[in-house]
Amino acid sequence: MSVIWTIIIGFAAGVVAKFIMPGDNEPSGFILTTVLGIVGAFVATFLGQSLEWYRPGEGAGLVGAIVGAIIVLLIYGFVAGRRRTI
């Protein structure tokens, strides 16, 4: 059940992160933004469990997922920006 909950939280986090970090190099599609938010939620969950902020089996909350989604969006922006300038 925690994986499904992480996907739901990641969906919301991707939408919120897109509103927080709009930009030219950011993904403009709803699906891609949502997928990056879900990846961000999984990143936040993994980092939180590695740093022992979360217990094993416990997922990241909405705030942690938003931070993870913003980190993933930043990385995506750097990669997409570099690809366009070549």
CNS distance restraints for C-alpha pairs under 8 A (distance, minus, plus):
assign (resid   1 and name CA) (resid   5 and name CA) 6.29 0.50 0.50
assign (resid   2 and name CA) (resid   6 and name CA) 6.05 0.50 0.50
assign (resid   2 and name CA) (resid  57 and name CA) 6.94 0.50 0.50
assign (resid   2 and name CA) (resid  58 and name CA) 7.00 0.50 0.50
assign (resid   2 and name CA) (resid  59 and name CA) 6.43 0.50 0.50
assign (resid   3 and name CA) (resid   7 and name CA) 6.29 0.50 0.50
assign (resid   3 and name CA) (resid  59 and name CA) 7.97 0.50 0.50
assign (resid   4 and name CA) (resid   8 and name CA) 6.32 0.50 0.50
assign (resid   5 and name CA) (resid   9 and name CA) 6.13 0.50 0.50
assign (resid   5 and name CA) (resid  59 and name CA) 7.76 0.50 0.50
assign (resid   6 and name CA) (resid  10 and name CA) 5.82 0.50 0.50
assign (resid   6 and name CA) (resid  38 and name CA) 7.22 0.50 0.50
assign (resid   6 and name CA) (resid  41 and name CA) 6.20 0.50 0.50
assign (resid   6 and name CA) (resid  42 and name CA) 6.80 0.50 0.50
assign (resid   6 and name CA) (resid  59 and name CA) 6.24 0.50 0.50
assign (resid   6 and name CA) (resid  60 and name CA) 7.16 0.50 0.50
assign (resid   7 and name CA) (resid  11 and name CA) 6.10 0.50 0.50
assign (resid   7 and name CA) (resid  38 and name CA) 5.46 0.50 0.50
assign (resid   7 and name CA) (resid  41 and name CA) 7.33 0.50 0.50
assign (resid   8 and name CA) (resid  12 and name CA) 6.60 0.50 0.50
assign (resid   8 and name CA) (resid  38 and name CA) 7.77 0.50 0.50
assign (resid   9 and name CA) (resid  13 and name CA) 6.02 0.50 0.50
assign (resid   9 and name CA) (resid  38 and name CA) 7.42 0.50 0.50
assign (resid   9 and name CA) (resid  41 and name CA) 6.96 0.50 0.50
assign (resid   9 and name CA) (resid  61 and name CA) 7.22 0.50 0.50
assign (resid   9 and name CA) (resid  62 and name CA) 5.95 0.50 0.50
assign (resid   9 and name CA) (resid  65 and name CA) 6.87 0.50 0.50
assign (resid  10 and name CA) (resid  14 and name CA) 5.93 0.50 0.50
assign (resid  10 and name CA) (resid  34 and name CA) 7.26 0.50 0.50
assign (resid  10 and name CA) (resid  35 and name CA) 7.95 0.50 0.50
assign (resid  10 and name CA) (resid  37 and name CA) 4.77 0.50 0.50
assign (resid  10 and name CA) (resid  38 and name CA) 3.83 0.50 0.50
assign (resid  10 and name CA) (resid  39 and name CA) 7.09 0.50 0.50
assign (resid  10 and name CA) (resid  40 and name CA) 6.68 0.50 0.50
assign (resid  10 and name CA) (resid  41 and name CA) 4.82 0.50 0.50
assign (resid  10 and name CA) (resid  42 and name CA) 7.68 0.50 0.50
assign (resid  10 and name CA) (resid  62 and name CA) 7.79 0.50 0.50
assign (resid  10 and name CA) (resid  65 and name CA) 6.06 0.50 0.50
assign (resid  10 and name CA) (resid  66 and name CA) 7.65 0.50 0.50
assign (resid  10 and name CA) (resid  69 and name CA) 7.64 0.50 0.50
assign (resid  11 and name CA) (resid  15 and name CA) 6.56 0.50 0.50
assign (resid  11 and name CA) (resid  34 and name CA) 5.16 0.50 0.50
assign (resid  11 and name CA) (resid  35 and name CA) 7.30 0.50 0.50
assign (resid  11 and name CA) (resid  37 and name CA) 5.68 0.50 0.50
assign (resid  11 and name CA) (resid  38 and name CA) 5.62 0.50 0.50
assign (resid  12 and name CA) (resid  16 and name CA) 6.27 0.50 0.50
assign (resid  12 and name CA) (resid  34 and name CA) 7.78 0.50 0.50
assign (resid  12 and name CA) (resid  37 and name CA) 7.43 0.50 0.50
assign (resid  12 and name CA) (resid  62 and name CA) 7.80 0.50 0.50
assign (resid  13 and name CA) (resid  17 and name CA) 5.84 0.50 0.50
assign (resid  13 and name CA) (resid  37 and name CA) 5.47 0.50 0.50
assign (resid  13 and name CA) (resid  38 and name CA) 7.52 0.50 0.50
assign (resid  13 and name CA) (resid  41 and name CA) 7.42 0.50 0.50
assign (resid  13 and name CA) (resid  62 and name CA) 6.47 0.50 0.50
assign (resid  13 and name CA) (resid  63 and name CA) 7.86 0.50 0.50
assign (resid  13 and name CA) (resid  65 and name CA) 5.70 0.50 0.50
assign (resid  13 and name CA) (resid  66 and name CA) 4.57 0.50 0.50
assign (resid  13 and name CA) (resid  69 and name CA) 6.42 0.50 0.50
assign (resid  14 and name CA) (resid  18 and name CA) 6.12 0.50 0.50
assign (resid  14 and name CA) (resid  33 and name CA) 5.68 0.50 0.50
assign (resid  14 and name CA) (resid  34 and name CA) 4.98 0.50 0.50
assign (resid  14 and name CA) (resid  35 and name CA) 7.39 0.50 0.50
assign (resid  14 and name CA) (resid  36 and name CA) 6.32 0.50 0.50
assign (resid  14 and name CA) (resid  37 and name CA) 3.51 0.50 0.50
assign (resid  14 and name CA) (resid  38 and name CA) 6.74 0.50 0.50
assign (resid  14 and name CA) (resid  40 and name CA) 7.74 0.50 0.50
assign (resid  14 and name CA) (resid  66 and name CA) 6.86 0.50 0.50
assign (resid  14 and name CA) (resid  69 and name CA) 5.89 0.50 0.50
assign (resid  15 and name CA) (resid  19 and name CA) 6.58 0.50 0.50
assign (resid  15 and name CA) (resid  33 and name CA) 6.80 0.50 0.50
assign (resid  15 and name CA) (resid  34 and name CA) 6.49 0.50 0.50
assign (resid  15 and name CA) (resid  37 and name CA) 7.22 0.50 0.50
assign (resid  16 and name CA) (resid  20 and name CA) 6.29 0.50 0.50
assign (resid  16 and name CA) (resid  66 and name CA) 6.93 0.50 0.50
assign (resid  17 and name CA) (resid  21 and name CA) 5.93 0.50 0.50
assign (resid  17 and name CA) (resid  37 and name CA) 7.52 0.50 0.50
assign (resid  17 and name CA) (resid  66 and name CA) 5.85 0.50 0.50
assign (resid  17 and name CA) (resid  67 and name CA) 7.86 0.50 0.50
assign (resid  17 and name CA) (resid  69 and name CA) 6.18 0.50 0.50
assign (resid  17 and name CA) (resid  70 and name CA) 5.62 0.50 0.50
assign (resid  18 and name CA) (resid  22 and name CA) 5.67 0.50 0.50
assign (resid  18 and name CA) (resid  33 and name CA) 7.00 0.50 0.50
assign (resid  18 and name CA) (resid  70 and name CA) 8.00 0.50 0.50
assign (resid  21 and name CA) (resid  70 and name CA) 7.31 0.50 0.50
assign (resid  22 and name CA) (resid  26 and name CA) 6.73 0.50 0.50
assign (resid  25 and name CA) (resid  76 and name CA) 7.85 0.50 0.50
assign (resid  25 and name CA) (resid  77 and name CA) 5.00 0.50 0.50
assign (resid  25 and name CA) (resid  78 and name CA) 7.84 0.50 0.50
assign (resid  25 and name CA) (resid  80 and name CA) 6.10 0.50 0.50
assign (resid  25 and name CA) (resid  81 and name CA) 5.92 0.50 0.50
assign (resid  26 and name CA) (resid  73 and name CA) 6.71 0.50 0.50
assign (resid  26 and name CA) (resid  76 and name CA) 7.03 0.50 0.50
assign (resid  26 and name CA) (resid  77 and name CA) 5.51 0.50 0.50
assign (resid  26 and name CA) (resid  80 and name CA) 7.90 0.50 0.50
assign (resid  27 and name CA) (resid  32 and name CA) 6.27 0.50 0.50
assign (resid  27 and name CA) (resid  33 and name CA) 5.95 0.50 0.50
assign (resid  28 and name CA) (resid  32 and name CA) 7.46 0.50 0.50
assign (resid  28 and name CA) (resid  33 and name CA) 7.00 0.50 0.50
assign (resid  29 and name CA) (resid  33 and name CA) 6.14 0.50 0.50
assign (resid  30 and name CA) (resid  34 and name CA) 6.10 0.50 0.50
assign (resid  31 and name CA) (resid  35 and name CA) 6.13 0.50 0.50
assign (resid  32 and name CA) (resid  36 and name CA) 6.13 0.50 0.50
assign (resid  33 and name CA) (resid  37 and name CA) 6.17 0.50 0.50
assign (resid  34 and name CA) (resid  38 and name CA) 6.23 0.50 0.50
assign (resid  35 and name CA) (resid  39 and name CA) 6.17 0.50 0.50
assign (resid  36 and name CA) (resid  40 and name CA) 6.00 0.50 0.50
assign (resid  36 and name CA) (resid  69 and name CA) 6.37 0.50 0.50
assign (resid  36 and name CA) (resid  72 and name CA) 6.54 0.50 0.50
assign (resid  36 and name CA) (resid  73 and name CA) 6.96 0.50 0.50
assign (resid  37 and name CA) (resid  41 and name CA) 6.20 0.50 0.50
assign (resid  37 and name CA) (resid  65 and name CA) 7.46 0.50 0.50
assign (resid  37 and name CA) (resid  66 and name CA) 7.44 0.50 0.50
assign (resid  37 and name CA) (resid  68 and name CA) 7.67 0.50 0.50
assign (resid  37 and name CA) (resid  69 and name CA) 4.72 0.50 0.50
assign (resid  37 and name CA) (resid  72 and name CA) 7.73 0.50 0.50
assign (resid  38 and name CA) (resid  42 and name CA) 6.36 0.50 0.50
assign (resid  38 and name CA) (resid  69 and name CA) 7.41 0.50 0.50
assign (resid  39 and name CA) (resid  43 and name CA) 6.13 0.50 0.50
assign (resid  39 and name CA) (resid  68 and name CA) 7.95 0.50 0.50
assign (resid  39 and name CA) (resid  69 and name CA) 7.03 0.50 0.50
assign (resid  39 and name CA) (resid  72 and name CA) 7.44 0.50 0.50
assign (resid  40 and name CA) (resid  44 and name CA) 6.06 0.50 0.50
assign (resid  40 and name CA) (resid  65 and name CA) 5.95 0.50 0.50
assign (resid  40 and name CA) (resid  66 and name CA) 7.28 0.50 0.50
assign (resid  40 and name CA) (resid  67 and name CA) 7.57 0.50 0.50
assign (resid  40 and name CA) (resid  68 and name CA) 4.19 0.50 0.50
assign (resid  40 and name CA) (resid  69 and name CA) 3.89 0.50 0.50
assign (resid  40 and name CA) (resid  70 and name CA) 7.34 0.50 0.50
assign (resid  40 and name CA) (resid  71 and name CA) 7.16 0.50 0.50
assign (resid  40 and name CA) (resid  72 and name CA) 5.73 0.50 0.50
assign (resid  41 and name CA) (resid  45 and name CA) 6.08 0.50 0.50
assign (resid  41 and name CA) (resid  60 and name CA) 6.59 0.50 0.50
assign (resid  41 and name CA) (resid  64 and name CA) 7.27 0.50 0.50
assign (resid  41 and name CA) (resid  65 and name CA) 4.21 0.50 0.50
assign (resid  41 and name CA) (resid  66 and name CA) 7.24 0.50 0.50
assign (resid  41 and name CA) (resid  68 and name CA) 5.75 0.50 0.50
assign (resid  41 and name CA) (resid  69 and name CA) 6.41 0.50 0.50
assign (resid  42 and name CA) (resid  46 and name CA) 6.04 0.50 0.50
assign (resid  42 and name CA) (resid  60 and name CA) 7.85 0.50 0.50
assign (resid  42 and name CA) (resid  65 and name CA) 7.69 0.50 0.50
assign (resid  42 and name CA) (resid  68 and name CA) 7.90 0.50 0.50
assign (resid  43 and name CA) (resid  47 and name CA) 6.05 0.50 0.50
assign (resid  43 and name CA) (resid  65 and name CA) 7.99 0.50 0.50
assign (resid  43 and name CA) (resid  68 and name CA) 5.98 0.50 0.50
assign (resid  44 and name CA) (resid  48 and name CA) 5.82 0.50 0.50
assign (resid  44 and name CA) (resid  60 and name CA) 5.98 0.50 0.50
assign (resid  44 and name CA) (resid  64 and name CA) 5.87 0.50 0.50
assign (resid  44 and name CA) (resid  65 and name CA) 5.67 0.50 0.50
assign (resid  44 and name CA) (resid  67 and name CA) 7.43 0.50 0.50
assign (resid  44 and name CA) (resid  68 and name CA) 4.95 0.50 0.50
assign (resid  45 and name CA) (resid  49 and name CA) 6.09 0.50 0.50
assign (resid  45 and name CA) (resid  54 and name CA) 7.65 0.50 0.50
assign (resid  45 and name CA) (resid  58 and name CA) 7.67 0.50 0.50
assign (resid  45 and name CA) (resid  59 and name CA) 5.15 0.50 0.50
assign (resid  45 and name CA) (resid  60 and name CA) 4.71 0.50 0.50
assign (resid  45 and name CA) (resid  64 and name CA) 7.84 0.50 0.50
assign (resid  45 and name CA) (resid  65 and name CA) 7.64 0.50 0.50
assign (resid  46 and name CA) (resid  50 and name CA) 6.07 0.50 0.50
assign (resid  47 and name CA) (resid  51 and name CA) 6.03 0.50 0.50
assign (resid  48 and name CA) (resid  52 and name CA) 5.92 0.50 0.50
assign (resid  48 and name CA) (resid  53 and name CA) 4.89 0.50 0.50
assign (resid  48 and name CA) (resid  54 and name CA) 5.35 0.50 0.50
assign (resid  48 and name CA) (resid  60 and name CA) 7.04 0.50 0.50
assign (resid  49 and name CA) (resid  53 and name CA) 5.89 0.50 0.50
assign (resid  49 and name CA) (resid  54 and name CA) 4.85 0.50 0.50
assign (resid  49 and name CA) (resid  55 and name CA) 6.13 0.50 0.50
assign (resid  49 and name CA) (resid  56 and name CA) 6.25 0.50 0.50
assign (resid  49 and name CA) (resid  58 and name CA) 7.80 0.50 0.50
assign (resid  54 and name CA) (resid  58 and name CA) 5.79 0.50 0.50
assign (resid  54 and name CA) (resid  59 and name CA) 7.04 0.50 0.50
assign (resid  54 and name CA) (resid  60 and name CA) 7.39 0.50 0.50
assign (resid  60 and name CA) (resid  64 and name CA) 5.48 0.50 0.50
assign (resid  60 and name CA) (resid  65 and name CA) 5.91 0.50 0.50
assign (resid  61 and name CA) (resid  65 and name CA) 6.04 0.50 0.50
assign (resid  62 and name CA) (resid  66 and name CA) 6.09 0.50 0.50
assign (resid  63 and name CA) (resid  67 and name CA) 6.31 0.50 0.50
assign (resid  64 and name CA) (resid  68 and name CA) 6.15 0.50 0.50
assign (resid  65 and name CA) (resid  69 and name CA) 5.98 0.50 0.50
assign (resid  66 and name CA) (resid  70 and name CA) 6.12 0.50 0.50
assign (resid  67 and name CA) (resid  71 and name CA) 6.26 0.50 0.50
assign (resid  68 and name CA) (resid  72 and name CA) 6.26 0.50 0.50
assign (resid  69 and name CA) (resid  73 and name CA) 6.05 0.50 0.50
assign (resid  70 and name CA) (resid  74 and name CA) 6.10 0.50 0.50
assign (resid  71 and name CA) (resid  75 and name CA) 6.31 0.50 0.50
assign (resid  72 and name CA) (resid  76 and name CA) 6.06 0.50 0.50
assign (resid  73 and name CA) (resid  77 and name CA) 5.99 0.50 0.50
assign (resid  74 and name CA) (resid  78 and name CA) 6.32 0.50 0.50
assign (resid  75 and name CA) (resid  79 and name CA) 6.25 0.50 0.50
assign (resid  76 and name CA) (resid  80 and name CA) 5.88 0.50 0.50
assign (resid  77 and name CA) (resid  81 and name CA) 5.74 0.50 0.50
assign (resid  78 and name CA) (resid  82 and name CA) 6.06 0.50 0.50
assign (resid  79 and name CA) (resid  83 and name CA) 6.19 0.50 0.50
assign (resid  80 and name CA) (resid  84 and name CA) 6.31 0.50 0.50
assign (resid  81 and name CA) (resid  85 and name CA) 6.50 0.50 0.50
assign (resid  82 and name CA) (resid  86 and name CA) 6.66 0.50 0.50
